[in-house]
Amino acid sequence: MAAYLISDATARDVGAFESRRARGAASIPRYGGPVKAVERVRAPCAVATVEFPYRERAWPWYLSPEYDGAPRTGAEAGRAPGQGGSGL
């Protein structure tokens, strides 16, 4: 069953936000994803959905050191009111 990670964020610092977004996206292929990634950006907001083939690929990426740096840096870059995943 596919697993989805959904991110909804508002940029406070556009440069830092873009850097965070790039680091997170670059780490996805190492964990077998994405099957599909959809992103909608309407400055200063962005919503992204990443589909992994199954939970066993999505969860290790979400907990990975490569992705872990993105949310920590993101606190200065922007605010994410909600994150979640189907099947996670």
N, C-alpha and C positions, 0 to 999 in steps of 0.2 A: 504494500500500500504506500502511495506517495506521502511524503511529509512536506509541510509548508512552513516556512519561516516568514513572518510578516513584520516589517519595521515601519513605523510611522514617526517621523522626526521633524522638528523645526530647527533650522540653523540659527545660531546666534552669531557665530563667526564663520562666514562662508568658506574662507580658505581652509580652516581647520576641519570643517564639515566635509569638504571635498576630499581632503587627505584621508580622513577616517573612512569615508565611503570607498575610496580606491583600495585601501588596505584590506577592508573586509571583503570586497569583491575579488581581489587577487588571491585570497586564500581559499575560496570556494572549490576550484577545480582539484585541489589536493585531496579533497574528501569525497570525490565522486559526483560533484554537482557543478553547476545546476543542470537539471533537465531543462528547466525553463526559468528565466528570471524576467520579471516585469517590473519596471520602475516608472513612476510618474513623479515628475519634479515640477512643482509650481512654487518658485522661490517665494519665501524662504522655507517651504515645506517639501518633504519628499516621502513617498510611500513606496516601499519595495516589497515584492513577494518573490521568494526563491523556492523553487520546487526541487526537492531531492527525490531520487527514485524510491527510497524508503527510509524509515526512521533511523536505522542503523548507520546511515551515512550522514544524516543531518545533525544528529546529537553530538557526535565527536567533533564535527566542525564548530558547532555552537560553543563547545567547551574548550576548543583548541587554543593554544598559546597565540597562534597567528590571528585568530579572530578576537581573542580576549583583549588585546591592546586597543582594538577599535572602540569598544564601548567605554573604556576608561578615558580615552582621549576625547570621546564624544561628549562627555559631561561638560567640557569647556566649549565644544563646538556646537552643541545643540541639545535639544530636549526631546526625548522619546516618550510620549505619553502612554504608549502601550506596545507590547510585543507579545507574540504568542505563536503557537504552531499547532496545526492539526496533526494528531498522532504522535506528538512529542511528549 
